[in-house]
């Protein structure tokens, strides 16, 4: 009997460890169709010269191209269609001498999203631009105090650009993602020795954005049960405000979208699953798991939240997320189903709350399509 119980326990563990592709067959088909409709909508919005929406912000074009290049119905490895190639031609033409891909400021955000899109194209001809864009992001990592020491709260992080007055986890995680995904371009040595991010400093900065006193040396960090393990916008403040504590003090409120951005950053920085920062982050997510809102922010940044969740849980190799009540959440099914129900008849998505530009259907449709593509690719054949 004891042996049978052990075998049963093992089989349950394996069920939680690896997704059963058979139960996702219908969902994958529906997601593929939704992706096709979403990308068709995006192609209809492309401007004559190849860009999307606002030519002052190449990130809009980059996000649309990322969605189009990762389409499982028309993968980039099969060759880029004429409109998509035209979009990439426009994006490449925006690259500056410093390697950044930007026009109206926000050089890091625009360059990071553009770099991720260039990598998604799987085109060797884009490699020189990728190399230059990588250097631009690396050059924007802060080291404002004593050289080589993270003695300033902003050190190790990356802000909107060199003239910004702070660093933040949003820009830092976009840069970390882009650098991690593009690393394969420089690994074979074809382009000689290349600079790299100070990853230890980056880890220190990301840790300083987490409510976890064990690894965060900032005085504001809190281990109160509501916020422990989650993340805030930067090493100084939360975009979600503060919570009052029973002892009369306060805690910077952890919130959903930036917490998944934090987890993604830790995983790309190669922290182990047993690292206390990773463990605490997953515990916070299990306590605050929902598809109806961006925890701590309501509808604000909802689609940013969805794409950050899809990327982070995939990168962390989490197939079912342990919840506070002891159950396991099939987050792929939950997120995929939610996005399918939110798609409009013309193939687009939009957030009724316009904060962080999420009333813009081009931006939000790109976020939604990228989320679905991430889900689709993460399900094994």
N, C-alpha and C positions, 0 to 999 in steps of 0.2 A: 504493500500500500504506500509506504514512504517513497519508494522508487517512482510509483505512478504519480504521486503528488509533485515530485521533483520534475518529472517530464512535463506535466501539465504546466507548472510554473514557467519552465523554460519555453514552452510553446507560446505562452501568453507574452513573455518577454520578447520573443522574436516577432510576434505580431506588432508590438509597439515599436520595435526597432526598425522595421522595414515596411514601406507601404505596399499593399497588395494592388498591383497594377490593374487586375481584373475589375475591381470595384470602382475604378476611375475611368473605365472605357467610355461610358456615356458622357461623363463630365468633360473628358478630353475632347470628344467630338463637338460638344457644345462650346467649349472654350475656343477651339480652332475656328469655328464659325463666327464667334464674337470677335476674335482677333481680326479675322478677315474683314468684317464689317467696320470695325474700328479703324483699321488701316486704310480702308477705302474712303472713309470719312476724312482721314488725315490727308490723303492724296488729293482730295477735292479742295482742300484748303491751301494747297501749295501755291505760292506766288509765282509769277511768270519767270522771275530770275532764279528761282530754285529754293528760296528761303520760306520759312513759315512765320506767320503772324507779325512779329516785331523785329525788323532787321537790326535794331539797336541791341537786341538780346539774342545772340546766337544760340543760347540754351534752348529756346523754343524749337529751332531747327534741329538741334542735336537730339533732343528728346524724341521728336517725330521720326528722325532717321534711325534712332536706336530701336524704336518700335517696329519700323518697317524692315530693318535688317535682321531682326530676330524672329520674324514671322515664320512659324513652322510650316505654313502653307507655301512659302516662297523663301527658303533660307538663303542667306547671303552667299554661302559657298557655291550655290548654283548660278551665281552671277547677279549683279545689280540691274534692276530695270532702269530704263532711261530716266524717268522722273527721280528715282532715288539717286542715281549717279549725278544728276543735275543738282540735287540737294547737297551731296557731298562736295561737288565742285564749288558751290557757293560757300559752304562751311570752310573749306580749305583756303579760300581766297580771303577770309577774314583773319587769318593768322598774322600776328604782328612780329616785329623783329625780336621781341623778348620771348617769343614762343607761345604767348597767350593767344587765345581765340576769343576775342571780345570786341565790343565797340563802345557802348555807353557805360563803361565802368563794370563793376562786379566781375573782375577778371578771373577770379578763382572759380566761382560758380559756373560761369560760361565755359571756361577752359576745361574744367573737370567733366562736365556733361558732354562737351564736344569730344574729349579724349575717349570717354566710354563709347560714344557712338562710332568713332574711328576704329576702335578695336573690334566692335561688333561687325564691321564690314568685312573683316578677314581678307583685307587687300594689302599685299606686300608693298604696293606703291605708296601707301599712306604712312609707311614706317618713318620716313624722315620727319613728317609733321608730328607723328606720335612722340618721337624722341624730343623734339623741341617743346611740345606741350608738357611732357613730363617734367622737364627742367623748370618750366615756368611755375608749376605747382610746388616743386621742391624749393625753389627760391623764395616762395611766399610763406614757408614755415617760419614761425616766430622763434627768435632767440634774443630777447630784448635785454636780459640782464647780463650777468657775467657769462662770457662765451662758453658754451658747452654745459651750462648748468641751468636747470629748470627752476630758476629762482624768482621768476615772474609768473603769476597765475596763468598768463596767456601763452607762456613758452611751450613749444612743442605742437601747438595748435595752428590752424590756418583760418584766416578771416576772408572777407570778400575780396581783399586785395591789399597791396602793400601800404596804401594810404588810409586803410580803415583803422579805427582806434581800438579794436579788440579782435580776438579770435573767437570762434564758436564751433560747436559740435556739428552743426548742419554742414557748413562749408568743409570742415575737417573730414567728415565722413564721405562727402562727395569726392574729395581729393584722394583719400585713402582708397576708396573703391576704384577710382580711375587708375591709380598707380599700381594697385594689386593686379587688376585685370590686364594692364598693359605691360607688366613685368616680363611676360613671355617674349616680347619683342626684343629685349636686350639680353636675354639669358644666354644666347648662343655666342655672344661676343662679336657678332657681325659689325656692330657699330662701336667697337672698342669699349674702353672703360666709361661707364656712365654714372652720374651721381645718383644717390638714392636718398629717400627720406630718412631723417633721424627717427627711426622707429621707436626707440626707447623713449625719446622725448615725446613722441606722439602718444604712446601708451600712457605716459604720465599725465598729459593733458586730458585724454579721454577719461582717465581715472578720476581726475579732478572735477569732472562733470557728473559723477555718479554719487548718489546718496549711499555711501558705504564708508564708514569711518575707518575700517580696517585698512583700506588702500587709498583713501582720499585724505590728504593732509590739510585741506581747507577747513576753516573753522565752521563754515555753514553746514558741512556734511552731517546728515542725520541717519540714525538707524531706527527711527520710529517705524512701526510695522506698515503703515500706509505707503511710505515712500522708499523704504530701504531697497536698494538694488536697481531702482529706476534712475533715469538720467534727466538732466536739465540742459538748457540751451548752451550755456558756457560755464566757465569756472567761477562765475560771480552771481548769476541770476537765472531764474526760470521764467520762461514765457507764460507759464501757467500760474504764476503768483506763489503765494505761501499758504501753508496750513498752520493753524494754531494748535499747539500741543497742550496736553493736560497740565503740564508743569508751568504753563504760562509763557513758554518760549514759542518759537516758530520754526518751521522747516520749509525749505525750498521744495515746491511741489514737483515730483516726478511726473512726466507725461508720456503718452504712448509713442508718438511718431519719433521723438528724439531718443527715446529709450531703445527702440529697434535700430535706429542709426548708431547708437552707442554699442549695442551688441554686434552689429555688422563690423564696426571698426575694430573691436576686440578680436573677432574671428580672423579678419584680414591681417591683423597684426600678429597672428599665429599664437594667441594665447590658448591654452588647453581647455578642454571642457571642464576640467576639475579646478581651474583657477577660480578663486573666490569671487572675482568680479563677474565672470561668466555665469557661475552658479547663482549668484544673487540676482543678476539680470533676468535669468530664466524664471526664477521664483517670483519676481515682480510681475513678469508677463503672465504667469499662471494665475496670479491674483487679480489681474486687471484685463483678462482676456475678453474681448468683445469685437464684433463686426459692426455694431450700430453707431459707434462714435470713436473719435480719437481720444482715448482715456485722458482725462484732465483738461481737455480742450473742446469737448463737444464736437460740433461739425467743422470746426476750424482745422484746416490741414488734413482733412479726412483721407484724401487720395494720396497725399504724401505718406500718410500713415500706412495705407494699404501696400504701396510699393516698397516701403522700408520693411514692413513685416515679411512680405514675400521673399525679399532678398536675404534678410537676416536669418530667418528660420531655415531657409535652404542652405545658406553658408554654414550654419551651425549644425547641420545634419540632424535637425529635429523633425521627426516624422509625425509624432503625436506629442502635443504639449501638455505636460502634467498640470492640472488645475488645482486650486486650493482645496476643493472638495474631494480630491482623490481620484477624480475621473481623468480621462485623457481626451484632449480636443483634437479632432481631425481637422487641422487648420487649413489644409489644402482644399478639402471639400467645402468648408465653411466660407473661406475667402472667395473661392471660385464661384460658388453659388451666389454669394452676395453681389459680386461684380456683374454677374449675368443678369440679375434682377434690376440693376441700376442702369443698364445700357438703354439709351434712347432709341427711338425707331430709326433715326438717321445714322445710327452706328456710334454716336458720340456719348460722352459722359460729361457731366458738369456738376459742380458743388453749389448748392444754394447759398452757402456761406462763402463770400468772396475774399476772405483773408488769405494772404499769400498767393493772390492771383488765381485762386481756384474756381472763380466764376468763369474763367477763360476755358472754353471747351477744347481748344487745341492742346493746352498744357495738361488738362485733366484727362483727356482721351489718351494722350501719350502715357501718362502715369498708369491708367487702367490697363492699357494694352500691354505695357511692360510687365505689370503685375501678373496678368494672365499668362504671358509668355514665360515668365519665371516659374509659375506653377506648372505649366505644361511641360517644360524642360526638366523639372525636378521629379516627375513621375517616371519610374523605370519602365522600359518596354516589357 
